[in-house]
Amino acid sequence: MTLDTSAVLAILQDEPERTEFVSRIEQAARCLISTVSVLEASKLIWRGTGWKTCVMQGMT
């Protein structure tokens, strides 16, 4: 399985599909994410909610 930015953001922002995404990730034999997706998600979370949320979500 390869995660994209939208899935990461859905999980971190507790969107309705979060449970489904987390379940699929847990069931996957292997889960990958690109460096670009990590960077993009970090920037979007930082811009949208600030440092406090990044720290609370363990993104430091």
Sequence and secondary structure as in RCSB ss.txt:
>XXXX:A:sequence
MTLDTSAVLAILQDEPERTEFVSRIEQAARCLISTVSVLEASKLIWRGTGWKTCVMQGMT
>XXXX:A:secstr
 EE HHHHHHHHTT TTHHHHHHHHHH S  EE HHHHHHHHHHHHHHH HHHHHHTT  
